[in-house]
């Protein structure tokens, strides 16, 4: 796990993530995030893990469903995507890492989603 606050993120990664959020999310991923999250059947108070979260479009949708009593952890390998996701707000715990080596303790009841990664 890498601390995002102490990571120097190349400007090109941030610019690419900003373009992703501006162009791809409205055109493609924004439409699928509510469907993926609905399929996970999340309820208020649930914990959820979004793997390959990108700029957090599915994580933000999950947060709307689980509410303030729930927990959303969002994981991505790309620091630029995570920086943009954090700027977009929400009480989401963004983590740097891969699905193969989760930087989290196992919780058998945690729903997991990956909308496009």
PDB file as gemmi writes it, atoms N, CA and C in Angstrom:
CRYST1    1.000    1.000    1.000  90.00  90.00  90.00 P 1                      
ATOM      1  N   UNK A   1       0.849  -1.163   0.000  1.00  0.00           N  
ATOM      2  CA  UNK A   1       0.000   0.000   0.000  1.00  0.00           C  
ATOM      3  C   UNK A   1       0.895   1.227   0.000  1.00  0.00           C  
ATOM      4  N   UNK A   2       0.535   2.210  -0.799  1.00  0.00           N  
ATOM      5  CA  UNK A   2       1.298   3.435  -0.895  1.00  0.00           C  
ATOM      6  C   UNK A   2       0.455   4.599  -0.410  1.00  0.00           C  
ATOM      7  N   UNK A   3       1.041   5.451   0.408  1.00  0.00           N  
ATOM      8  CA  UNK A   3       0.343   6.642   0.859  1.00  0.00           C  
ATOM      9  C   UNK A   3       0.216   7.615  -0.301  1.00  0.00           C  
ATOM     10  N   UNK A   4      -1.000   8.001  -0.618  1.00  0.00           N  
ATOM     11  CA  UNK A   4      -1.228   8.910  -1.742  1.00  0.00           C  
ATOM     12  C   UNK A   4      -0.757  10.320  -1.438  1.00  0.00           C  
ATOM     13  N   UNK A   5      -0.810  10.704  -0.181  1.00  0.00           N  
ATOM     14  CA  UNK A   5      -0.418  12.060   0.178  1.00  0.00           C  
ATOM     15  C   UNK A   5       1.067  12.302  -0.052  1.00  0.00           C  
ATOM     16  N   UNK A   6       1.876  11.251  -0.024  1.00  0.00           N  
ATOM     17  CA  UNK A   6       3.316  11.412  -0.154  1.00  0.00           C  
ATOM     18  C   UNK A   6       3.848  10.976  -1.511  1.00  0.00           C  
ATOM     19  N   UNK A   7       2.961  10.687  -2.433  1.00  0.00           N  
ATOM     20  CA  UNK A   7       3.392  10.211  -3.740  1.00  0.00           C  
ATOM     21  C   UNK A   7       3.464  11.364  -4.726  1.00  0.00           C  
ATOM     22  N   UNK A   8       4.593  11.481  -5.408  1.00  0.00           N  
ATOM     23  CA  UNK A   8       4.721  12.464  -6.473  1.00  0.00           C  
ATOM     24  C   UNK A   8       4.105  11.857  -7.724  1.00  0.00           C  
ATOM     25  N   UNK A   9       3.033  12.468  -8.194  1.00  0.00           N  
ATOM     26  CA  UNK A   9       2.317  11.940  -9.347  1.00  0.00           C  
ATOM     27  C   UNK A   9       2.719  12.750 -10.574  1.00  0.00           C  
ATOM     28  N   UNK A  10       3.201  12.085 -11.622  1.00  0.00           N  
ATOM     29  CA  UNK A  10       3.565  12.814 -12.834  1.00  0.00           C  
ATOM     30  C   UNK A  10       2.368  13.567 -13.403  1.00  0.00           C  
ATOM     31  N   UNK A  11       2.603  14.772 -13.868  1.00  0.00           N  
ATOM     32  CA  UNK A  11       1.537  15.605 -14.426  1.00  0.00           C  
ATOM     33  C   UNK A  11       0.811  14.899 -15.566  1.00  0.00           C  
ATOM     34  N   UNK A  12       1.526  14.130 -16.361  1.00  0.00           N  
ATOM     35  CA  UNK A  12       0.897  13.432 -17.484  1.00  0.00           C  
ATOM     36  C   UNK A  12      -0.154  12.435 -16.996  1.00  0.00           C  
ATOM     37  N   UNK A  13       0.097  11.780 -15.855  1.00  0.00           N  
ATOM     38  CA  UNK A  13      -0.892  10.842 -15.307  1.00  0.00           C  
ATOM     39  C   UNK A  13      -2.143  11.577 -14.849  1.00  0.00           C  
ATOM     40  N   UNK A  14      -1.948  12.722 -14.218  1.00  0.00           N  
ATOM     41  CA  UNK A  14      -3.101  13.502 -13.755  1.00  0.00           C  
ATOM     42  C   UNK A  14      -3.884  14.047 -14.946  1.00  0.00           C  
ATOM     43  N   UNK A  15      -3.186  14.550 -15.956  1.00  0.00           N  
ATOM     44  CA  UNK A  15      -3.863  15.065 -17.154  1.00  0.00           C  
ATOM     45  C   UNK A  15      -4.649  13.962 -17.854  1.00  0.00           C  
ATOM     46  N   UNK A  16      -4.080  12.769 -17.939  1.00  0.00           N  
ATOM     47  CA  UNK A  16      -4.779  11.644 -18.562  1.00  0.00           C  
ATOM     48  C   UNK A  16      -6.016  11.270 -17.753  1.00  0.00           C  
ATOM     49  N   UNK A  17      -5.906  11.274 -16.440  1.00  0.00           N  
ATOM     50  CA  UNK A  17      -7.045  10.942 -15.585  1.00  0.00           C  
ATOM     51  C   UNK A  17      -8.132  12.010 -15.683  1.00  0.00           C  
ATOM     52  N   UNK A  18      -7.737  13.263 -15.783  1.00  0.00           N  
ATOM     53  CA  UNK A  18      -8.714  14.345 -15.958  1.00  0.00           C  
ATOM     54  C   UNK A  18      -9.451  14.194 -17.287  1.00  0.00           C  
ATOM     55  N   UNK A  19      -8.732  13.827 -18.338  1.00  0.00           N  
ATOM     56  CA  UNK A  19      -9.366  13.599 -19.644  1.00  0.00           C  
ATOM     57  C   UNK A  19     -10.310  12.407 -19.570  1.00  0.00           C  
ATOM     58  N   UNK A  20      -9.913  11.354 -18.877  1.00  0.00           N  
ATOM     59  CA  UNK A  20     -10.749  10.170 -18.677  1.00  0.00           C  
ATOM     60  C   UNK A  20     -12.062  10.581 -18.013  1.00  0.00           C  
ATOM     61  N   UNK A  21     -11.962  11.347 -16.935  1.00  0.00           N  
ATOM     62  CA  UNK A  21     -13.157  11.780 -16.202  1.00  0.00           C  
ATOM     63  C   UNK A  21     -14.036  12.682 -17.066  1.00  0.00           C  
ATOM     64  N   UNK A  22     -13.430  13.564 -17.819  1.00  0.00           N  
ATOM     65  CA  UNK A  22     -14.188  14.528 -18.640  1.00  0.00           C  
ATOM     66  C   UNK A  22     -14.821  13.873 -19.868  1.00  0.00           C  
ATOM     67  N   UNK A  23     -14.123  12.925 -20.491  1.00  0.00           N  
ATOM     68  CA  UNK A  23     -14.587  12.359 -21.756  1.00  0.00           C  
ATOM     69  C   UNK A  23     -15.209  10.962 -21.624  1.00  0.00           C  
ATOM     70  N   UNK A  24     -14.510  10.064 -20.973  1.00  0.00           N  
ATOM     71  CA  UNK A  24     -14.962   8.679 -20.927  1.00  0.00           C  
ATOM     72  C   UNK A  24     -16.068   8.420 -19.900  1.00  0.00           C  
ATOM     73  N   UNK A  25     -16.009   9.104 -18.766  1.00  0.00           N  
ATOM     74  CA  UNK A  25     -17.039   8.866 -17.756  1.00  0.00           C  
ATOM     75  C   UNK A  25     -18.424   9.263 -18.281  1.00  0.00           C  
ATOM     76  N   UNK A  26     -18.604  10.467 -18.819  1.00  0.00           N  
ATOM     77  CA  UNK A  26     -19.943  10.807 -19.325  1.00  0.00           C  
ATOM     78  C   UNK A  26     -20.370   9.946 -20.515  1.00  0.00           C  
ATOM     79  N   UNK A  27     -19.432   9.582 -21.359  1.00  0.00           N  
ATOM     80  CA  UNK A  27     -19.772   8.845 -22.578  1.00  0.00           C  
ATOM     81  C   UNK A  27     -19.972   7.354 -22.348  1.00  0.00           C  
ATOM     82  N   UNK A  28     -19.349   6.785 -21.340  1.00  0.00           N  
ATOM     83  CA  UNK A  28     -19.373   5.333 -21.190  1.00  0.00           C  
ATOM     84  C   UNK A  28     -19.545   4.872 -19.746  1.00  0.00           C  
ATOM     85  N   UNK A  29     -18.593   5.170 -18.898  1.00  0.00           N  
ATOM     86  CA  UNK A  29     -18.567   4.600 -17.553  1.00  0.00           C  
ATOM     87  C   UNK A  29     -19.653   5.150 -16.641  1.00  0.00           C  
ATOM     88  N   UNK A  30     -20.046   6.406 -16.833  1.00  0.00           N  
ATOM     89  CA  UNK A  30     -21.109   6.983 -16.017  1.00  0.00           C  
ATOM     90  C   UNK A  30     -22.418   6.240 -16.161  1.00  0.00           C  
ATOM     91  N   UNK A  31     -22.682   5.701 -17.333  1.00  0.00           N  
ATOM     92  CA  UNK A  31     -23.902   4.936 -17.572  1.00  0.00           C  
ATOM     93  C   UNK A  31     -23.846   3.561 -16.909  1.00  0.00           C  
ATOM     94  N   UNK A  32     -22.665   2.971 -16.850  1.00  0.00           N  
ATOM     95  CA  UNK A  32     -22.534   1.615 -16.324  1.00  0.00           C  
ATOM     96  C   UNK A  32     -22.380   1.555 -14.815  1.00  0.00           C  
ATOM     97  N   UNK A  33     -21.834   2.581 -14.206  1.00  0.00           N  
ATOM     98  CA  UNK A  33     -21.601   2.543 -12.757  1.00  0.00           C  
ATOM     99  C   UNK A  33     -22.882   2.259 -11.962  1.00  0.00           C  
ATOM    100  N   UNK A  34     -23.994   2.941 -12.213  1.00  0.00           N  
ATOM    101  CA  UNK A  34     -25.209   2.623 -11.453  1.00  0.00           C  
ATOM    102  C   UNK A  34     -25.691   1.191 -11.684  1.00  0.00           C  
ATOM    103  N   UNK A  35     -25.494   0.667 -12.869  1.00  0.00           N  
ATOM    104  CA  UNK A  35     -25.921  -0.708 -13.164  1.00  0.00           C  
ATOM    105  C   UNK A  35     -25.061  -1.734 -12.421  1.00  0.00           C  
ATOM    106  N   UNK A  36     -23.758  -1.505 -12.423  1.00  0.00           N  
ATOM    107  CA  UNK A  36     -22.853  -2.421 -11.725  1.00  0.00           C  
ATOM    108  C   UNK A  36     -23.138  -2.398 -10.228  1.00  0.00           C  
ATOM    109  N   UNK A  37     -23.302  -1.206  -9.685  1.00  0.00           N  
ATOM    110  CA  UNK A  37     -23.560  -1.076  -8.253  1.00  0.00           C  
ATOM    111  C   UNK A  37     -24.924  -1.667  -7.901  1.00  0.00           C  
ATOM    112  N   UNK A  38     -25.920  -1.462  -8.740  1.00  0.00           N  
ATOM    113  CA  UNK A  38     -27.242  -2.060  -8.489  1.00  0.00           C  
ATOM    114  C   UNK A  38     -27.149  -3.586  -8.473  1.00  0.00           C  
ATOM    115  N   UNK A  39     -26.351  -4.148  -9.362  1.00  0.00           N  
ATOM    116  CA  UNK A  39     -26.191  -5.604  -9.417  1.00  0.00           C  
ATOM    117  C   UNK A  39     -25.553  -6.143  -8.137  1.00  0.00           C  
ATOM    118  N   UNK A  40     -24.777  -5.315  -7.459  1.00  0.00           N  
ATOM    119  CA  UNK A  40     -24.153  -5.735  -6.198  1.00  0.00           C  
ATOM    120  C   UNK A  40     -25.158  -5.735  -5.042  1.00  0.00           C  
ATOM    121  N   UNK A  41     -26.348  -5.188  -5.274  1.00  0.00           N  
ATOM    122  CA  UNK A  41     -27.420  -5.167  -4.259  1.00  0.00           C  
ATOM    123  C   UNK A  41     -26.948  -4.591  -2.928  1.00  0.00           C  
ATOM    124  N   UNK A  42     -26.327  -3.425  -3.000  1.00  0.00           N  
ATOM    125  CA  UNK A  42     -25.825  -2.771  -1.790  1.00  0.00           C  
ATOM    126  C   UNK A  42     -26.965  -2.146  -1.007  1.00  0.00           C  
ATOM    127  N   UNK A  43     -26.788  -2.097   0.302  1.00  0.00           N  
ATOM    128  CA  UNK A  43     -27.762  -1.477   1.196  1.00  0.00           C  
ATOM    129  C   UNK A  43     -27.046  -0.515   2.128  1.00  0.00           C  
ATOM    130  N   UNK A  44     -27.816   0.339   2.751  1.00  0.00           N  
ATOM    131  CA  UNK A  44     -27.258   1.271   3.734  1.00  0.00           C  
ATOM    132  C   UNK A  44     -26.467   0.490   4.776  1.00  0.00           C  
ATOM    133  N   UNK A  45     -25.281   0.991   5.075  1.00  0.00           N  
ATOM    134  CA  UNK A  45     -24.433   0.370   6.087  1.00  0.00           C  
ATOM    135  C   UNK A  45     -23.461  -0.676   5.579  1.00  0.00           C  
ATOM    136  N   UNK A  46     -23.586  -1.075   4.311  1.00  0.00           N  
ATOM    137  CA  UNK A  46     -22.674  -2.082   3.751  1.00  0.00           C  
ATOM    138  C   UNK A  46     -21.261  -1.540   3.609  1.00  0.00           C  
ATOM    139  N   UNK A  47     -20.300  -2.475   3.575  1.00  0.00           N  
ATOM    140  CA  UNK A  47     -18.913  -2.185   3.185  1.00  0.00           C  
ATOM    141  C   UNK A  47     -18.772  -2.653   1.759  1.00  0.00           C  
ATOM    142  N   UNK A  48     -18.076  -1.877   0.927  1.00  0.00           N  
ATOM    143  CA  UNK A  48     -17.883  -2.287  -0.464  1.00  0.00           C  
ATOM    144  C   UNK A  48     -16.467  -1.934  -0.897  1.00  0.00           C  
ATOM    145  N   UNK A  49     -15.924  -2.759  -1.761  1.00  0.00           N  
ATOM    146  CA  UNK A  49     -14.600  -2.542  -2.328  1.00  0.00           C  
ATOM    147  C   UNK A  49     -14.747  -2.396  -3.835  1.00  0.00           C  
ATOM    148  N   UNK A  50     -14.267  -1.281  -4.372  1.00  0.00           N  
ATOM    149  CA  UNK A  50     -14.269  -1.045  -5.812  1.00  0.00           C  
ATOM    150  C   UNK A  50     -12.846  -1.262  -6.306  1.00  0.00           C  
ATOM    151  N   UNK A  51     -12.656  -2.329  -7.085  1.00  0.00           N  
ATOM    152  CA  UNK A  51     -11.334  -2.672  -7.608  1.00  0.00           C  
ATOM    153  C   UNK A  51     -11.161  -2.032  -8.982  1.00  0.00           C  
ATOM    154  N   UNK A  52      -9.992  -1.473  -9.238  1.00  0.00           N  
ATOM    155  CA  UNK A  52      -9.704  -0.748 -10.482  1.00  0.00           C  
ATOM    156  C   UNK A  52     -10.683   0.409 -10.623  1.00  0.00           C  
ATOM    157  N   UNK A  53     -10.737   1.249  -9.595  1.00  0.00           N  
ATOM    158  CA  UNK A  53     -11.757   2.295  -9.479  1.00  0.00           C  
ATOM    159  C   UNK A  53     -11.602   3.447 -10.457  1.00  0.00           C  
ATOM    160  N   UNK A  54     -10.440   3.594 -11.064  1.00  0.00           N  
ATOM    161  CA  UNK A  54     -10.254   4.740 -11.968  1.00  0.00           C  
ATOM    162  C   UNK A  54     -10.473   6.037 -11.216  1.00  0.00           C  
ATOM    163  N   UNK A  55     -11.305   6.916 -11.760  1.00  0.00           N  
ATOM    164  CA  UNK A  55     -11.573   8.197 -11.108  1.00  0.00           C  
ATOM    165  C   UNK A  55     -12.710   8.120 -10.100  1.00  0.00           C  
ATOM    166  N   UNK A  56     -13.154   6.916  -9.774  1.00  0.00           N  
ATOM    167  CA  UNK A  56     -14.097   6.719  -8.687  1.00  0.00           C  
ATOM    168  C   UNK A  56     -15.569   6.780  -9.039  1.00  0.00           C  
ATOM    169  N   UNK A  57     -15.918   6.664 -10.309  1.00  0.00           N  
ATOM    170  CA  UNK A  57     -17.328   6.802 -10.687  1.00  0.00           C  
ATOM    171  C   UNK A  57     -18.203   5.735 -10.019  1.00  0.00           C  
ATOM    172  N   UNK A  58     -17.785   4.487  -9.983  1.00  0.00           N  
ATOM    173  CA  UNK A  58     -18.575   3.440  -9.322  1.00  0.00           C  
ATOM    174  C   UNK A  58     -18.493   3.579  -7.805  1.00  0.00           C  
ATOM    175  N   UNK A  59     -17.357   3.990  -7.287  1.00  0.00           N  
ATOM    176  CA  UNK A  59     -17.212   4.183  -5.839  1.00  0.00           C  
ATOM    177  C   UNK A  59     -18.158   5.276  -5.345  1.00  0.00           C  
ATOM    178  N   UNK A  60     -18.283   6.357  -6.103  1.00  0.00           N  
ATOM    179  CA  UNK A  60     -19.203   7.425  -5.715  1.00  0.00           C  
ATOM    180  C   UNK A  60     -20.656   6.935  -5.744  1.00  0.00           C  
ATOM    181  N   UNK A  61     -20.986   6.129  -6.742  1.00  0.00           N  
ATOM    182  CA  UNK A  61     -22.335   5.552  -6.809  1.00  0.00           C  
ATOM    183  C   UNK A  61     -22.566   4.603  -5.631  1.00  0.00           C  
ATOM    184  N   UNK A  62     -21.568   3.797  -5.301  1.00  0.00           N  
ATOM    185  CA  UNK A  62     -21.687   2.888  -4.158  1.00  0.00           C  
ATOM    186  C   UNK A  62     -21.903   3.671  -2.865  1.00  0.00           C  
ATOM    187  N   UNK A  63     -21.194   4.778  -2.723  1.00  0.00           N  
ATOM    188  CA  UNK A  63     -21.331   5.602  -1.524  1.00  0.00           C  
ATOM    189  C   UNK A  63     -22.759   6.140  -1.399  1.00  0.00           C  
ATOM    190  N   UNK A  64     -23.359   6.516  -2.525  1.00  0.00           N  
ATOM    191  CA  UNK A  64     -24.750   6.979  -2.484  1.00  0.00           C  
ATOM    192  C   UNK A  64     -25.668   5.876  -1.953  1.00  0.00           C  
ATOM    193  N   UNK A  65     -25.350   4.630  -2.266  1.00  0.00           N  
ATOM    194  CA  UNK A  65     -26.206   3.512  -1.837  1.00  0.00           C  
ATOM    195  C   UNK A  65     -25.960   3.077  -0.402  1.00  0.00           C  
ATOM    196  N   UNK A  66     -24.704   3.076   0.039  1.00  0.00           N  
ATOM    197  CA  UNK A  66     -24.416   2.597   1.397  1.00  0.00           C  
ATOM    198  C   UNK A  66     -24.563   3.704   2.434  1.00  0.00           C  
ATOM    199  N   UNK A  67     -24.517   4.955   1.987  1.00  0.00           N  
ATOM    200  CA  UNK A  67     -24.724   6.079   2.882  1.00  0.00           C  
ATOM    201  C   UNK A  67     -23.613   6.282   3.893  1.00  0.00           C  
ATOM    202  N   UNK A  68     -23.883   7.193   4.821  1.00  0.00           N  
ATOM    203  CA  UNK A  68     -22.859   7.551   5.808  1.00  0.00           C  
ATOM    204  C   UNK A  68     -22.601   6.437   6.812  1.00  0.00           C  
ATOM    205  N   UNK A  69     -23.507   5.474   6.915  1.00  0.00           N  
ATOM    206  CA  UNK A  69     -23.285   4.348   7.829  1.00  0.00           C  
ATOM    207  C   UNK A  69     -22.481   3.230   7.169  1.00  0.00           C  
ATOM    208  N   UNK A  70     -22.235   3.350   5.863  1.00  0.00           N  
ATOM    209  CA  UNK A  70     -21.462   2.348   5.133  1.00  0.00           C  
ATOM    210  C   UNK A  70     -20.030   2.784   4.928  1.00  0.00           C  
ATOM    211  N   UNK A  71     -19.267   1.916   4.271  1.00  0.00           N  
ATOM    212  CA  UNK A  71     -17.861   2.174   3.992  1.00  0.00           C  
ATOM    213  C   UNK A  71     -17.565   1.799   2.547  1.00  0.00           C  
ATOM    214  N   UNK A  72     -16.889   2.694   1.843  1.00  0.00           N  
ATOM    215  CA  UNK A  72     -16.455   2.408   0.483  1.00  0.00           C  
ATOM    216  C   UNK A  72     -14.942   2.548   0.423  1.00  0.00           C  
ATOM    217  N   UNK A  73     -14.280   1.485  -0.018  1.00  0.00           N  
ATOM    218  CA  UNK A  73     -12.843   1.498  -0.268  1.00  0.00           C  
ATOM    219  C   UNK A  73     -12.677   1.344  -1.774  1.00  0.00           C  
ATOM    220  N   UNK A  74     -11.871   2.190  -2.364  1.00  0.00           N  
ATOM    221  CA  UNK A  74     -11.653   2.159  -3.808  1.00  0.00           C  
ATOM    222  C   UNK A  74     -10.161   1.973  -4.072  1.00  0.00           C  
ATOM    223  N   UNK A  75      -9.841   1.030  -4.937  1.00  0.00           N  
ATOM    224  CA  UNK A  75      -8.461   0.619  -5.185  1.00  0.00           C  
ATOM    225  C   UNK A  75      -8.107   0.819  -6.654  1.00  0.00           C  
ATOM    226  N   UNK A  76      -6.949   1.388  -6.916  1.00  0.00           N  
ATOM    227  CA  UNK A  76      -6.473   1.506  -8.292  1.00  0.00           C  
ATOM    228  C   UNK A  76      -4.945   1.509  -8.288  1.00  0.00           C  
ATOM    229  N   UNK A  77      -4.373   1.098  -9.405  1.00  0.00           N  
ATOM    230  CA  UNK A  77      -2.925   1.063  -9.559  1.00  0.00           C  
ATOM    231  C   UNK A  77      -2.362   2.405 -10.015  1.00  0.00           C  
ATOM    232  N   UNK A  78      -3.193   3.232 -10.649  1.00  0.00           N  
ATOM    233  CA  UNK A  78      -2.743   4.478 -11.252  1.00  0.00           C  
ATOM    234  C   UNK A  78      -2.920   5.650 -10.286  1.00  0.00           C  
ATOM    235  N   UNK A  79      -1.803   6.249  -9.893  1.00  0.00           N  
ATOM    236  CA  UNK A  79      -1.846   7.374  -8.952  1.00  0.00           C  
ATOM    237  C   UNK A  79      -2.621   8.566  -9.501  1.00  0.00           C  
ATOM    238  N   UNK A  80      -2.522   8.823 -10.804  1.00  0.00           N  
ATOM    239  CA  UNK A  80      -3.240   9.943 -11.402  1.00  0.00           C  
ATOM    240  C   UNK A  80      -4.744   9.773 -11.269  1.00  0.00           C  
ATOM    241  N   UNK A  81      -5.231   8.568 -11.536  1.00  0.00           N  
ATOM    242  CA  UNK A  81      -6.663   8.284 -11.389  1.00  0.00           C  
ATOM    243  C   UNK A  81      -7.099   8.524  -9.946  1.00  0.00           C  
ATOM    244  N   UNK A  82      -6.305   8.063  -8.995  1.00  0.00           N  
ATOM    245  CA  UNK A  82      -6.655   8.226  -7.589  1.00  0.00           C  
ATOM    246  C   UNK A  82      -6.645   9.692  -7.172  1.00  0.00           C  
ATOM    247  N   UNK A  83      -5.690  10.463  -7.669  1.00  0.00           N  
ATOM    248  CA  UNK A  83      -5.642  11.888  -7.333  1.00  0.00           C  
ATOM    249  C   UNK A  83      -6.901  12.603  -7.817  1.00  0.00           C  
ATOM    250  N   UNK A  84      -7.317  12.315  -9.047  1.00  0.00           N  
ATOM    251  CA  UNK A  84      -8.531  12.932  -9.582  1.00  0.00           C  
ATOM    252  C   UNK A  84      -9.745  12.450  -8.795  1.00  0.00           C  
ATOM    253  N   UNK A  85      -9.813  11.167  -8.489  1.00  0.00           N  
ATOM    254  CA  UNK A  85     -10.937  10.625  -7.719  1.00  0.00           C  
ATOM    255  C   UNK A  85     -11.058  11.327  -6.371  1.00  0.00           C  
ATOM    256  N   UNK A  86      -9.943  11.530  -5.685  1.00  0.00           N  
ATOM    257  CA  UNK A  86      -9.974  12.192  -4.384  1.00  0.00           C  
ATOM    258  C   UNK A  86     -10.461  13.631  -4.500  1.00  0.00           C  
ATOM    259  N   UNK A  87     -10.101  14.302  -5.574  1.00  0.00           N  
ATOM    260  CA  UNK A  87     -10.567  15.680  -5.790  1.00  0.00           C  
ATOM    261  C   UNK A  87     -12.074  15.759  -5.983  1.00  0.00           C  
ATOM    262  N   UNK A  88     -12.655  14.679  -6.522  1.00  0.00           N  
ATOM    263  CA  UNK A  88     -14.085  14.682  -6.805  1.00  0.00           C  
ATOM    264  C   UNK A  88     -14.930  14.449  -5.560  1.00  0.00           C  
ATOM    265  N   UNK A  89     -14.283  14.163  -4.452  1.00  0.00           N  
ATOM    266  CA  UNK A  89     -14.960  14.149  -3.168  1.00  0.00           C  
ATOM    267  C   UNK A  89     -15.602  12.835  -2.779  1.00  0.00           C  
ATOM    268  N   UNK A  90     -16.287  12.924  -1.663  1.00  0.00           N  
ATOM    269  CA  UNK A  90     -16.949  11.762  -1.099  1.00  0.00           C  
ATOM    270  C   UNK A  90     -16.113  11.142   0.005  1.00  0.00           C  
ATOM    271  N   UNK A  91     -16.782  10.534   0.951  1.00  0.00           N  
ATOM    272  CA  UNK A  91     -16.116   9.876   2.078  1.00  0.00           C  
ATOM    273  C   UNK A  91     -15.698   8.472   1.658  1.00  0.00           C  
ATOM    274  N   UNK A  92     -14.748   8.430   0.742  1.00  0.00           N  
ATOM    275  CA  UNK A  92     -14.265   7.166   0.173  1.00  0.00           C  
ATOM    276  C   UNK A  92     -12.805   7.003   0.551  1.00  0.00           C  
ATOM    277  N   UNK A  93     -12.441   5.804   0.949  1.00  0.00           N  
ATOM    278  CA  UNK A  93     -11.060   5.491   1.314  1.00  0.00           C  
ATOM    279  C   UNK A  93     -10.338   5.003   0.056  1.00  0.00           C  
ATOM    280  N   UNK A  94      -9.632   5.908  -0.613  1.00  0.00           N  
ATOM    281  CA  UNK A  94      -8.904   5.556  -1.831  1.00  0.00           C  
ATOM    282  C   UNK A  94      -7.558   4.957  -1.475  1.00  0.00           C  
ATOM    283  N   UNK A  95      -7.241   3.799  -2.080  1.00  0.00           N  
ATOM    284  CA  UNK A  95      -6.005   3.077  -1.817  1.00  0.00           C  
ATOM    285  C   UNK A  95      -5.289   2.781  -3.120  1.00  0.00           C  
ATOM    286  N   UNK A  96      -3.982   2.831  -3.083  1.00  0.00           N  
ATOM    287  CA  UNK A  96      -3.165   2.457  -4.236  1.00  0.00           C  
ATOM    288  C   UNK A  96      -2.786   0.990  -4.091  1.00  0.00           C  
ATOM    289  N   UNK A  97      -3.030   0.219  -5.141  1.00  0.00           N  
ATOM    290  CA  UNK A  97      -2.670  -1.187  -5.091  1.00  0.00           C  
ATOM    291  C   UNK A  97      -3.307  -1.969  -6.223  1.00  0.00           C  
ATOM    292  N   UNK A  98      -3.120  -3.278  -6.160  1.00  0.00           N  
ATOM    293  CA  UNK A  98      -3.668  -4.165  -7.189  1.00  0.00           C  
ATOM    294  C   UNK A  98      -4.610  -5.182  -6.559  1.00  0.00           C  
ATOM    295  N   UNK A  99      -5.474  -5.735  -7.378  1.00  0.00           N  
ATOM    296  CA  UNK A  99      -6.407  -6.757  -6.899  1.00  0.00           C  
ATOM    297  C   UNK A  99      -5.668  -8.016  -6.462  1.00  0.00           C  
ATOM    298  N   UNK A 100      -4.531  -8.277  -7.074  1.00  0.00           N  
ATOM    299  CA  UNK A 100      -3.761  -9.475  -6.737  1.00  0.00           C  
ATOM    300  C   UNK A 100      -3.100  -9.373  -5.368  1.00  0.00           C  
ATOM    301  N   UNK A 101      -2.923  -8.164  -4.890  1.00  0.00           N  
ATOM    302  CA  UNK A 101      -2.272  -7.946  -3.603  1.00  0.00           C  
ATOM    303  C   UNK A 101      -3.016  -6.839  -2.867  1.00  0.00           C  
ATOM    304  N   UNK A 102      -4.207  -7.159  -2.399  1.00  0.00           N  
ATOM    305  CA  UNK A 102      -5.046  -6.155  -1.750  1.00  0.00           C  
ATOM    306  C   UNK A 102      -4.374  -5.609  -0.497  1.00  0.00           C  
ATOM    307  N   UNK A 103      -4.347  -4.284  -0.367  1.00  0.00           N  
ATOM    308  CA  UNK A 103      -3.745  -3.677   0.819  1.00  0.00           C  
ATOM    309  C   UNK A 103      -4.742  -3.581   1.971  1.00  0.00           C  
ATOM    310  N   UNK A 104      -5.631  -4.565   2.070  1.00  0.00           N  
ATOM    311  CA  UNK A 104      -6.698  -4.520   3.064  1.00  0.00           C  
ATOM    312  C   UNK A 104      -6.814  -5.857   3.770  1.00  0.00           C  
ATOM    313  N   UNK A 105      -7.270  -5.845   5.019  1.00  0.00           N  
ATOM    314  CA  UNK A 105      -7.516  -7.133   5.680  1.00  0.00           C  
ATOM    315  C   UNK A 105      -8.736  -7.804   5.047  1.00  0.00           C  
ATOM    316  N   UNK A 106      -8.741  -9.125   4.963  1.00  0.00           N  
ATOM    317  CA  UNK A 106      -9.892  -9.815   4.366  1.00  0.00           C  
ATOM    318  C   UNK A 106     -11.139  -9.673   5.231  1.00  0.00           C  
ATOM    319  N   UNK A 107     -12.239  -9.422   4.584  1.00  0.00           N  
ATOM    320  CA  UNK A 107     -13.545  -9.348   5.246  1.00  0.00           C  
ATOM    321  C   UNK A 107     -14.500 -10.153   4.384  1.00  0.00           C  
ATOM    322  N   UNK A 108     -14.907 -11.321   4.825  1.00  0.00           N  
ATOM    323  CA  UNK A 108     -15.697 -12.209   3.954  1.00  0.00           C  
ATOM    324  C   UNK A 108     -17.032 -11.642   3.504  1.00  0.00           C  
ATOM    325  N   UNK A 109     -17.584 -10.651   4.203  1.00  0.00           N  
ATOM    326  CA  UNK A 109     -18.893 -10.145   3.834  1.00  0.00           C  
ATOM    327  C   UNK A 109     -18.832  -8.863   3.009  1.00  0.00           C  
ATOM    328  N   UNK A 110     -17.655  -8.475   2.534  1.00  0.00           N  
ATOM    329  CA  UNK A 110     -17.518  -7.237   1.772  1.00  0.00           C  
ATOM    330  C   UNK A 110     -17.857  -7.440   0.311  1.00  0.00           C  
ATOM    331  N   UNK A 111     -18.950  -6.796  -0.180  1.00  0.00           N  
ATOM    332  CA  UNK A 111     -19.220  -6.866  -1.616  1.00  0.00           C  
ATOM    333  C   UNK A 111     -18.098  -6.176  -2.387  1.00  0.00           C  
ATOM    334  N   UNK A 112     -17.860  -6.644  -3.569  1.00  0.00           N  
ATOM    335  CA  UNK A 112     -16.778  -6.115  -4.389  1.00  0.00           C  
ATOM    336  C   UNK A 112     -17.301  -5.864  -5.785  1.00  0.00           C  
ATOM    337  N   UNK A 113     -16.844  -4.766  -6.422  1.00  0.00           N  
ATOM    338  CA  UNK A 113     -17.244  -4.517  -7.805  1.00  0.00           C  
ATOM    339  C   UNK A 113     -16.050  -3.997  -8.584  1.00  0.00           C  
ATOM    340  N   UNK A 114     -16.087  -4.221  -9.868  1.00  0.00           N  
ATOM    341  CA  UNK A 114     -15.112  -3.675 -10.802  1.00  0.00           C  
ATOM    342  C   UNK A 114     -15.895  -3.327 -12.053  1.00  0.00           C  
ATOM    343  N   UNK A 115     -16.119  -2.044 -12.274  1.00  0.00           N  
ATOM    344  CA  UNK A 115     -16.997  -1.659 -13.377  1.00  0.00           C  
ATOM    345  C   UNK A 115     -16.326  -1.684 -14.731  1.00  0.00           C  
ATOM    346  N   UNK A 116     -15.009  -1.517 -14.769  1.00  0.00           N  
ATOM    347  CA  UNK A 116     -14.361  -1.533 -16.092  1.00  0.00           C  
ATOM    348  C   UNK A 116     -12.914  -1.969 -16.058  1.00  0.00           C  
ATOM    349  N   UNK A 117     -12.319  -2.175 -14.913  1.00  0.00           N  
ATOM    350  CA  UNK A 117     -10.912  -2.500 -14.814  1.00  0.00           C  
ATOM    351  C   UNK A 117     -10.655  -3.916 -15.123  1.00  0.00           C  
TER     352      UNK A 117                                                      
END                                                                             
